[in-house]
């Protein structure tokens, strides 16, 4: 199991036994792997850097990256809704504040998050092919593994996650 801790530079190398390491091709992350489904580029970069030290890439299925971007977009909408009126009132009171781009669209936040994820070294966004998307939906509807056997918001992601990673592992993603 990969573990981190504090050491020089704030991180120890990831510790994975040699026997287990020899069987691994990558470390795959799902939506909840870091910060309860909120994207954290600094933490993802640190993890990818530490895993690179032992020769393991980080794989993230494309739908996971999309969902991280969507969560960041939702955070942007919450921020602008909460801050727009107080910001305007403080500016009207002639309080010198830095400009805030409240006109930035949510899709721009999505694009920026997806671009930032793509720039992480040793981090591979595993593309979701149409065949894998359809197979994942079929697994979910027929309630076959790797999907959950109950209906919930996350269940389709488990099916897509498993399909994407199996294809990446086979080199057919």
Protein Blocks (a to p, Z undefined) as FASTA:
>chain_A
ZZddddehhiacddddfklmmmpgbdcddfklggghiacfklmmmmmmmmmmnopacddd
fklmmmmmmmmmmmmmmmmmmmmmmmmmmmmnopacddddfkbcfklmmmmmmmmmmmpg
hiacddddfklmmmmmmmmmnopafbdfbdcfklmmmmmmmmmmmmmmnopZZ
